[in-house]
Amino acid sequence: MRLIIDTDAGVDDAQAILMALAHPGVTVEAITTVTGNTHVDWVIRNVFTVLSLKGVRVPVYRGAASPLVPGFWQPEVRVHGEDGLGNYRNRPAEYPPTEPEPAAVALVRLADAAPGELTLVALGPLTNVALACRLDPDFPRKIGRFVFMGGTIAAKGNTAPHITAEFNIHCDPEAALIVLEAFPLATMLSWETTLYHPFSWAQYDALIAQDSAAARFVADTTRETISFLRQHPRVPGYLLPDPLAMAIALDPDLIHAHEQHYVAVEVQGRQTRGQTVVDYFGLLGRAPNVDVVTDVNMAGVYELFRRAVS
């Protein structure tokens, strides 16, 4: 598998990147960065911190610093800390430079060079992907498979004031609208699917108890996240939004149930801006544009995560 990761490099993004780097037969050909969980300047540092931990080199591209339309973006410091990586201190002394191309230009070039061969996994707001779609209208058809973490499928959002929206889509609804209208079929790992597929706290504790640099990294970077999650009695365990998306990209057989529907993005609602609206009954008469994942093999996800931190 030839993989491109588009990321806003928060805590769970870092875990997803570790999973990709550890997976046999996968080549991470590029990482593109975007403002989301934290500003893109921190995102770049966080990506290089993960790559340094694993001792690997991957081309990293600086992407969009803000949404397409200025609006409601704020960094998610409650979950990801001020730096997006749980206020992580054990960083490299210096960071290498990013590649000279902007992320969207690089996405178009890479897809042009290998049409149909690349898997694109988007773990943050879809700003870079939307810009690539505008630069080259044929870009979506040159991507072999497109998986994104984002959106809601039952209006159970995690943002305010737009309470039916999920964070990634809420950051840049216009970008999500452009992307979902452009791609013939995207695979969606939603916020509700995340809520229904946590690791138990015992599983999480077992993962970070391993004697490895990666396990210690996960333990150190998740302290803010754990503190936040444990304040909410309805949260059933350790949530894995981006690792779940990466898992189903790396191994599609982990998908136990999925449904294809037409999905639109609300961009104007006073309390619903950023909601992904699923046409479950085909009332709009539009062809399905999203493969909505609803059930995932969590034993398989746990094995991928365990390998990533071993």
N, C-alpha and C positions, 0 to 999 in steps of 0.2 A: 504494500500500500504506500502510495506517495501522498503525503499529508501536508496541508497548509493549515496553520492554526491562526485564527484571528481572535485577539484576546484583549480584555481590559485588566488582566493579570492581578486579580485579587487573590484571596486565600484559596478558594476552590479552583480557580483557573490554574494556579501553581500545581495543585494536585493533579489536575487533568493533563497538564504538560508532562509531569513526571510519568503518568500512565502511558502516554504516547511514546516517550523516550525509552521506556522499558519494554515495549511490546515487540516481540520478535517479528521480523518481516516488514516493519514499518520504518519508512524514512521520512523524518520531518524536514521538508524541503525549505520551509520559510515560516517565520512567525511575524505576523503583522499586528500592530498595536493600536489601541484606540482608547480615548477617554471614556470611562464608565465608572467602575468601582472607585477609581481614583483618576487623577489627571494623567494624560499620556506620558508626561515626563517621568512620573513615578512608575507607570506601567513598564516602560522600557527598562528601568533599573531592576524591577521585579523579575522580568523575563531573564535578564542577564544573570541575576542571582540564582535562578533555578538552573540555568545552563551551566553556570560555574559549579554548582553543587554536584552535577553529574559529570563534569569535565568534558562537555561536548560543545561543538561549534555549530550553530545554525544561523543563517542569515536573518537578521531582525530589521524590520522596516518601521519607521515612524509613521503613524497614521493620524487620523483626524483628532484635533485637540478639543473640538466642541461639536455638538449636534448640528445637523443641517440647518435647523431653525432654532435660534436661542429660545430657551424656555425654562424648564423646571429641573435641569440637571444639577444634582448636588452629589459630592462623593459620599459613599456609604461607609462612614467612619465607624458606625456602631458595630458593624460586622467585620470590617476589614482593617480597622485602625487608620491612623492618619496617613500612613504610607501605602495603604492598600494591601500590605502583607503582614498584618497583625503587629505592626510596630516592631518588625524584625531587626535585630541589631547585628547579627553575624554576617555582614555583607562583604563582598569583595572590596578591596582597597580602592580599585578603580574599575571603570566599565569600558569595554571596547566601544567603538563608534557604531552607530546604526548604518545600514546600507544607504547610499545616496538617494535612491528613488523613494518617492512617497509611496505609502502602502497601496493605495488604490492603483497606481501605475504599475507597481510590481505584480499585483494580482492579475491584471490584464495581461502583462507580458508572460507570466508563468503559465497562465491558461492557454495563451496563444502557442506557446512552445510545446505543450503536451495536451492537446484537446482530448477530453474524455478520460484522461488518466489520473486526474487529481481529485482527492477528497478534500473538501473545504469544511472545517469545523469552526463555527463562530460561537464564541463563548461570552461575548459582550454585546453592546449596542451594535447595530448593523450599519453604521455610518460608512466605514471603509468599503463594505460590500456594495452598498447603494451607489457610492461614487464610482466603483468599478463598473457597475451596470450602466451608469450614465456615460462613462468614457467609451464603453464598447457594448452596444446593445446585444451582441452575440455572446458576451462573457458568460451568462448563466448556462447556455447550452454547451459551453466548452468545459464546464466543471462536471466531472463524472458523478459526484455525489455531494450534496450539500446538507449538512446537519447543523442545526442551531439550537442553543439553549435559550429559551425565551418564551414569553407569552403565557396567557391563561386559556384554559379550555372550559372553565366553569365560572369565570368571573371572580375567582378567589385571589385577588391581587395582593401585593405586598408593598404598595407605595401609597403615598398621600401627596396631594389631595385627590389623586385619581386612583381610587381604592380598588378598582377592578383590573388594574394593570400590573404586570410583572416588571421588575426593575429594568432589565435590559431594553425591553421595548419602550418602556416609559421614558428612558433617557433620550430616545430619538425615534418617535413614532413615524415621522415622515420617511426616515431611512427604511424602517421595517415595511412600510407601505410599498415603497419602490421595489424592495427586494422580493417580497412575496408576490407582487404583480409580475415580476420579471422572470423568476425561476419557474420552469415547468413543473417541478415537484421538489419541495424541500422537506426534510425530515425534522420534526419538531419535538423537542423534549421540554415540556411545559413546567410551570411552577407547581401545578397540582400533582403532576406525575412525580416531581421531586418530593413533595410532601408525603406521598403515599409510599415512597421507596427510600427510607432512611437506613443507615446502619444503626443497630442498637448501640447504646453507650458501652456495653461490654465488648462489642466488636471493635468500636473505635479505640477503646483502651488497649485491646490486644494488638491492634495495628501499630500504635505509637510506642508500645513497649518493646518492639523489636530493636535489636542492637545494630543500628545502622544510621548513617548520616542523614538519609532521607527520612527515616522515622522521627529522628530528633528534630529535623526541619519542620515536619508536619506538626509535631507537638508544640514547638515554639511559635509557629505562625498561627495556630488555631486557638490560642488562649482567649483572644478577644471574641472570636466567633462562639466558642463554647460558653463563655460568660453571657453573651447575648441570647443564645438559644435556650439556655437553662432558665432564663427569666420567663419563658413563655410555656405555660403548662400544656398547650395544645401541640407543641412541637414534640413528635414522638421519639426523636433520637437525633443522631448527627446527620444533617442534611447534605446532599451531594449534587447540587444542580449541575455544575460543569463536569465533574467526574462521570455522572450518568450520561451526559451528552457524548463525552469522549468514549465511554465504554461502548455505546451502541454504534459509534462510528468505527471503532476498532474491530468490533465483533458484532455484526448485525444479527447473528443468531441469538444474541441475548434478548432480543425483542420478543416478548411473549404475546403481545397483543398490540394492534395498531389499526387505525381507520383513516381512510383518505377522504378529505373534505376540502371544500373551498373555505379559505380563511382570509378575512379582511382585517384591516387595522383602523380603529377609530382614532381620528386625529382632532376632533373638535369638542368632544363631550366635556361638560364642566367637571364631572366626577369620573368620567370613563375614558379620557384621552390616554391612548396607549394600550387600550384593551384589544386583544386579538379576538375577533368575533367569528365563531365557528358556525357555518351553515350546515348543521347536522342533518337537516331534512331536505337539502337541495332546493330550498324555496327560491333562491336567486337564479337557478338554472345555469350556474357557472360550473365549469369543469374543476375537479379537485386540483388544488395547487400545493397541498400540504399533506404529508403522511404523519398523522398525529399518533405518537407513541403513548400508549396508556398502561402497559404492564411490562416490567423488565425482570429478567432473571438475576436476582440479587446475589445469589451464591456465585454466579459468574463475575458480577461486578466486584464482589469482595476479593475474588482471586486476582483480578486485574490490579486492584488497589494494593493488595498484599505484595504482589510482584514489584509494584512501583516503589514500595518503601522497604523492600528487603535489602 
